[in-house]
C-alpha cells in the first residue's frame, strides 16, 4: 500500500510544471487559480455559445474567461496569503517579546508597585 504524503510535505519525484514554467505543486495559489480559471473558461465559452451559436467567438470568450478568472483568483489569493504572512510575523514577534520581557520591569502587563511604607 502506497503512503500518500501530507499536504505541504515535499514529494519525491519530478514536480508537475504547467507549460514548463509554473510549478503548480510548490507555488501557493497556483493550483486553485488554474483550476478556477479552467472552470471559468468552460462556463464563459459554453455560455457564449449557447447565447450566440458562434463557435470561433465562443472559443475566444473562453480563452478570455480563462485569463481573467485565473488572474483574478491569483491576485486575490496572493493578497490574502501576503496578509496572512504579515499577521503571522506580527504574532511571532509579539510572542517573542512576551517571552523576552515576562517578569521583568519592562513587562507592559506588570502593574507598577508603589511603596506605601516610604511615605
C-alpha positions in Angstrom: 0.0 0.0 0.0 1.5 3.3 -1.1 1.9 6.0 1.5 0.4 9.4 0.5 2.4 12.4 1.6 0.9 15.1 3.8 0.0 18.4 2.2 3.0 20.8 2.4 5.4 17.9 2.7 7.9 17.8 -0.2 7.2 14.9 -2.6 9.8 12.7 -4.1 9.9 12.6 -7.9 9.5 15.0 -10.7 7.3 18.0 -9.9 4.4 18.9 -12.1 5.0 22.0 -14.1 2.4 23.8 -16.1 3.7 25.0 -19.5 7.2 24.1 -18.2 7.5 27.2 -16.0 4.7 27.2 -13.3 5.4 24.6 -10.6 1.8 24.0 -9.6 2.6 21.8 -6.5 5.0 24.2 -4.7 3.8 27.7 -5.6 1.0 28.9 -3.2 -2.3 29.7 -5.0 -1.2 28.3 -8.4 -3.3 25.2 -8.3 -6.5 26.8 -7.3 -6.1 29.7 -9.7 -5.6 27.3 -12.7 -8.5 25.1 -11.7 -10.9 28.1 -11.2 -9.6 29.6 -14.5 -10.3 26.4 -16.4 -13.8 26.2 -14.9 -14.3 29.9 -15.8 -13.2 29.3 -19.4 -15.7 26.5 -19.8 -18.5 28.5 -18.3 -17.8 31.6 -20.3 -17.2 29.8 -23.6 -20.2 27.5 -23.3 -22.5 30.3 -22.1 -21.5 32.5 -25.1 -22.0 29.6 -27.4 -25.5 28.9 -26.1 -26.4 32.5 -26.4 -25.0 33.2 -29.9 -24.1 29.8 -31.6 -20.8 31.3 -32.9 -18.1 28.7 -32.4 -15.0 30.8 -33.0 -16.1 33.8 -30.9 -17.1 31.4 -28.1 -13.6 29.9 -28.1 -12.2 33.5 -27.9 -14.5 34.3 -25.0 -13.4 31.0 -23.3 -9.7 32.0 -23.5 -10.5 35.4 -22.3 -12.5 34.0 -19.4 -9.6 31.7 -18.5 -7.2 34.6 -18.4 -9.5 36.9 -16.4 -10.6 34.3 -13.9 -7.1 32.9 -13.4 -5.6 36.3 -12.8 -8.4 37.4 -10.6 -8.1 34.3 -8.4 -4.3 34.6 -8.4 -4.2 38.2 -7.2 -7.0 37.6 -4.6 -5.2 34.6 -3.2 -1.8 36.1 -3.2 -3.1 39.2 -1.4 -4.7 37.1 1.3 -1.5 35.0 1.5 0.7 38.1 2.0 -1.8 39.5 4.6 -1.7 36.2 6.5 2.1 36.1 6.4 2.3 39.7 7.9 -0.2 38.7 10.6 1.9 35.6 11.4 5.1 37.7 11.6 3.4 40.2 14.0 2.1 37.4 16.2 5.6 35.7 16.2 7.3 39.0 17.2 4.7 39.5 19.9 5.2 36.1 21.4 9.0 36.5 21.2 8.7 39.9 23.1 6.3 38.4 25.6 8.7 35.6 26.4 11.7 38.0 26.5 10.1 40.7 28.8 8.0 38.4 31.0 8.5 39.1 34.7 10.9 42.0 34.1 10.5 45.7 34.9 9.9 46.2 31.1 6.8 44.0 31.0 3.9 46.2 29.9 1.4 44.0 31.7 3.1 44.1 35.0 1.5 46.6 37.3 3.8 49.1 38.9 4.2 48.6 42.6 4.1 51.6 44.9 5.8 51.6 48.3 3.4 52.8 51.0 6.0 52.4 53.7 8.4 55.0 52.2 5.9 57.9 52.5 
